[in-house]
Structures are given as structure tokens and as C-alpha cells.
Amino acid sequence: MNIGIDALGIATSCYALDLATLAEARGIDPLKYTQGLGQQQMSVAPPDEDIVTMAASAADAILSPEDKASIELVLFATESGIDQSKAAGIWVQHLIGLPKRCRIIELKQACYSATCALQMARYFVTAHPNKKALILASDIARYGLNTPGEPTQGCGAAAVLVSANPRLIALDPEYGLYADHVMDFWRPNYRDEALVDGHYSTRVYLSSLGHAWDHYVESSGRTFADHATFCYHLPFTRMAEKAHERLARHTKQQIPSEELLAQIEPSLSYARRIGNSYSASLYVGIASLLENGTIDLGGKRLGLFSYGSGCVAEFFSGVVQPTYQQALHSSRHNSMLNLRQKLNYHEYAELYQFQLPQDGSEAATPQHATSPFRLTGVKNHVRLYERLSESY
Ligand code: CAA
């Protein structure tokens, strides 16, 4: 029995900042951001959009009433949690009408947690093939104004429906793991912005890829050539290009650099415009590949690499299903990205400084969101949400 990804939706915020605009404000050559980091834009979340509104928007648009009725497991992956106790997935359950007979839990391990969720969902569906699991991965990447990490911010969510006989990708059971205690990126409870040792983090990402790949090869017996293409975690798109070149060197491929980069290009196009979406980013990359690729991927195997600082990494794979194109949401995703409003530098900096009250006092958020859901404010320490419209 095949088990894997039956539907995949993504969402992001209603605003975008061109990195050329940021470069000008910082007095930096824009080519550093657009070529050196491979980023064109980053999504910016206004006060009334957060991990819950983005996850609800991503999920609601891909789920039929029958899908919703058969979901018994909701796994919310994030490193931008909104509560130290309650799982963000319970707000989403309420907003989009998921069943009350349901396990709902939140998972954290930097950008890796959605991949752990995917494997847990695979085990759940193996045991209960007529049930479905929903993975919500949603994050807002914040490094601070005028820091080296600033051009690698962004925000976004992915909703991944896992079922038997999936329409998009049948997951292979083999995987490769690597975990180690490293302090490359972390966020103590008292901070809104991540702390990061940027160059070290890129080195750990690349070495973890080699270790996870070696374990994957031991368990699967596959080679580089057994994969039609690859998708990588996308903190910025140039990172994935470096990862792909590293994997090709590691496995002694004789493929010209231009050809290698062309192999992964379709997986980069959404992240180039959204920026880093942490736990969602690999799944944003998979959506981008399936929806923007020029070759038919039906029946072809994808190599997938997930990396979460700290660190845990996993290399895994799956086979794209023959009729996958009928289950995509390409035009909705592209129009969502195109309809984002562009910010100037001052609007971005002002939104960045906004904070909800930290003492529970009542506050209403100004209306910015154009997505189906918004955070309306806080009252008695409780976050309040509303549905603005039907799905995107
Ligand atoms: N024209 C073209 N390219 C230029 C340029 C110019 N004028 N100026 C610089 N560049 C190139 C540089 O040569 C460099 O390319 P290479 O790496 O290929 O040499 C690239 O632009 C970046 O330049 P710097 O290394 O000088 O940039 P920086 O020191 O300001 O910071 C960064 C880069 C470390 C990635 C920083 O943005 C950062 O800390 N980001 C956050 C951390 C991160 O994303 N880490 C990724 C791995 S960890 C992970 O994946 C988990 C996660 O999601 C966070």
C-alpha cells in the first residue's frame, strides 16, 4: 500500500518587500541579495497575520468536506509558537472545522519538525489506512533589523494531507538521519528574534546533508541517479544550490554545474519570493517543483532533504504519482504571490516593530490581512481570530 502526500497547499502573508528595496536602505549592492543569496523578495506578516492564520489558509483551500471528516491526527510544526501550552493546531481545528475526534499536537525542532511530523503521519496512516493526517507547518522568520540574517527573513505555511493511495507523492519507507548538539541557530524564550551563527549554520547544514545522505544510501541502496530531482530546505535559495553541488561532489557526479542548478531550479521559485518559512520551507519547495516544473514528474523519484538547526537532518524520498497534475493548486498559489502588496522600506520597518500587548490587556489589531483568516486582537490573554472570506 502506498502512503504519502495526497494534497499540498501553501500560504503566505499579504505583504512583500523587494530585497532590492532593502539593499538600498542598507547601502548594500542588491546583487548580494539577489545573486549571492538568491532571493528576490520576502513576505512580511502584518499584525493580523500569524502562524495560525497562514496555516488555516493553507489547509482550508486543499481540504474537501470528506478529507476533513477523515482527519484524526493534526500535527502543527513551528518554531514561532504563539503559546507555551496550547497547540496552535487547535485554533486551526476551530477555524476550519476539523473533527473533534482528533489528536492535535505541536512539534518543535527548528525547520525540521514538519518532516518528523510527516514520518509520524506515515506511521499513523500505515496503521489506519482509511484515516488521514494533516500536517501544518507555519513560521515567521525574524532575525532583526540591520542584521546579516535580515535578508533571509520571510513567512509562510504549508498544509500537507497524508493518506493511503496519495494523489501527489508516495513516500519511500527508507530514510537517512543525522542529529548533533550544535549551536548554529536558536531562540531563547525571552527573545522574538533568532540568534544565529550564520556562516557556521551553512557549514553545519552542508555537513549534515552528507551524513544524512550516507545513512539514506545504507538503508535504501539508491544512488544519486535514482532520483529525477531533489528538493532541499530553503533558508535562502542559494543554500539549496550549494547543497545540490555538495551532494553531487559527495557522490562523485560528473555533471556540469549549470545542468545541476537547472535540475533544482523549479523547486526554488516560490521560496525566492517568500523568503525563509522555516518548518514550511521544504514543503514550499516541493509545491514549487510540482507546480512550476517543465517536465512530467509522474512516476519519478524525488530526493528530499530537511534540515533543522540545532540540529536534526533527514534525507528521504518519494515517487511522484502519475496523475499528480490533477491535484495541484498552481494558479491559486501563483495568484496569492502576485497579489501581495509591495511595501516600501519605512512600511516594512514600522510593521516589524509592532508588538501585541505583553500583559494581556485588550487590543485590536489594525486590519491589513486579505487572506481568508485574520487575528483580530487579544482579550483577557486570549488571541481572537475571524474568518474574513472563503478560501483563497
Ligand atoms: N554581488 C554578488 N554576490 C555577492 C555580492 C555582490 N555584490 N556581495 C556578496 N555576495 C555573495 C557572497 O560572495 C556570498 O556568496 P558565497 O556564499 O557563495 O560566497 C553571498 O553573497 C552572501 O554573502 P556573505 O556571506 O558576505 O553574507 P553575510 O555574511 O552578510 O550573511 C548569511 C549571509 C550568513 C547566510 C546570513 O544571511 C545569515 O546569517 N542568515 C541566517 C542563517 C541562515 O539562513 N543559515 C542557513 C543554514 S541554517 C538553516 O538552514 C536553518 C534555517 O532555516 C535558519
Residues whose N, C-alpha, C, O or C-beta is under 5 A from the ligand:
A	BS01	CAA	D29 L31 K32 Q35 G36 L37 C111 P148 G149 T152 F185 V196 G198 H199 S201 T202 Y205 P235 Y278 Y307 S309
